[in-house]
Amino acid sequence: MSAVLAEARVRRAAARHDIAVVLFGTGKVGGAFLQLLRTPAAKHLRLVGAANSRHQQTQPGELAERRLREHLNIAGEARDDAALLRALLASNARDKVIVDATASAELAGRHPDWLVHGCHVVTANKALAGGGLAGWCALQAGCVHGARYGDSATVGAGLPALATLRRLHACGDRLTRIEGVFSGSFSYLFNHYDGRQPFSTLLREACALGYTEPDPRADLSGEDVARKLLILARAAGVPLQRADIEVENLVPEILRDVLQTEFLERLDELDAPIATRFAAAAARGHVLRYLARFDADGTARVGLAEVSRDHPAAHLQGADNLFAFTTQRYAQRPLLIQGAGAGPEVTAQALLGDILALTQQA
Ligand SMILES: NC(=O)c1ccc[n+]([C@@H]2O[C@H](COP(=O)([O-])OP(=O)(O)OC[C@H]3O[C@@H](n4cnc5c(N)ncnc54)[C@H](OP(=O)(O)O)[C@@H]3O)[C@@H](O)[C@H]2O)c1
């Protein structure tokens, strides 16, 4: 009898140290996260619910399936966010975490409510944090009851950009400039463009490699980069708004409202304007980069810029991101963070890293 009681005690203790997880989104990032759940690094995590936009699953046997992602694509329970939240709240785990690996603005709008329910939220979805200031403030307000928000995956796919800015801010260092290349697709395009082949050829290549959204206008508009600049500035204590940022959209106006298929057929209309800008930059010994920049005087811009060949952005490779922070204490040369800024594996790792950090398992 005492052995049975002891075993029950051990089980209860183990359950207390569990982290129950509900996953929204089983696409590229969510799929890589499901793979990570099977590794020793995730031994404290227990999946209690998973959903794509059409189906969900809360049955332990189904959730343990290796092909859960594929199963959800064809069948599952009917979608019901409230049922997923109930499954999480019913768990006896010490920590309850909702992982958002979607791009859904509707789902992001629920982040503050989930926090208020005492669930930690860990997200790759930047729709709320990088949207209107009211959404950002709702997130800060939601965190007052002990639940925490993990957003490392929203910027630089988990490169330690946000954590670094927050640490500098907490130490009273005064930010004077944020600058960098925050988009893997723009990085790839302008690291490789040398004026010899048409820009559209490179863009088709980037689409085929999965570096862009299926409709590359989502990347070329610059809005995704602007959202990342908003999140970074806000992490540094600056209440920046979208209206404060000048954003250069690389899609010619005439192509902004056409159907995706027509846009993809007319990509060569992007070639001449980019070639002209490239030639002008080259004549001055410069290169083109799609840069984001915020200065402490409040100026914020996202767009194509000429940079000299000794600028850190001129030496980027592949689809790497670059973050350069100039502060009162990093005044002579900026603090630089550089590396892969996109990709399902590193992004999923950022989600797991946030879960472990905010439940203090790291
Ligand atoms: N891919 C990267 O390298 C990368 C890097 C950094 C950040 N991110 C961010 O990570 C997020 C996911 O990116 P991804 O590349 O994985 O996209 P994806 O492959 O298109 O997957 C998106 C997933 O979200 C699901 N979804 C959409 N609305 C939903 C809802 N209301 N409820 C539940 N699931 C919903 C989709 O379901 P269906 O399958 O039913 O459509 C799909 O499973 C995005 O916010 C993206 O910006 C991605």
The ligand as an ORCA input file, in Angstrom:
! r2SCAN-3c Opt
* xyz 0 1
  N       8.120     30.266    -41.648
  C       9.072     30.964    -41.028
  O      10.278     30.823    -41.304
  C       8.688     31.965    -39.958
  C       9.707     32.641    -39.256
  C       9.353     33.524    -38.236
  C       8.024     33.732    -37.941
  N       7.068     33.090    -38.664
  C       5.659     33.330    -38.308
  O       5.116     32.112    -37.825
  C       3.708     32.060    -38.133
  C       3.432     30.760    -38.889
  O       4.219     30.734    -40.055
  P       4.260     29.416    -40.984
  O       5.351     29.673    -41.953
  O       4.254     28.197    -40.171
  O       2.841     29.548    -41.738
  P       1.999     28.391    -42.450
  O       2.880     27.283    -42.895
  O       1.141     29.083    -43.445
  O       1.076     27.804    -41.273
  C       0.070     28.550    -40.661
  C      -0.770     27.607    -39.831
  O      -1.721     28.384    -39.088
  C      -2.986     27.719    -39.173
  N      -4.055     28.645    -38.833
  C      -4.459     29.768    -39.473
  N      -5.498     30.331    -38.814
  C      -5.737     29.550    -37.736
  C      -6.678     29.595    -36.676
  N      -7.579     30.564    -36.568
  N      -6.633     28.610    -35.746
  C      -5.736     27.607    -35.812
  N      -4.807     27.517    -36.797
  C      -4.828     28.473    -37.748
  C      -3.015     27.192    -40.579
  O      -4.045     26.222    -40.706
  P      -4.397     25.548    -42.127
  O      -3.350     24.510    -42.347
  O      -5.748     24.976    -41.874
  O      -4.383     26.643    -43.148
  C      -1.599     26.603    -40.658
  O      -1.559     25.342    -40.025
  C       3.409     33.327    -38.939
  O       2.917     34.323    -38.072
  C       4.787     33.731    -39.474
  O       4.889     35.125    -39.734
  C       7.354     32.199    -39.652
*
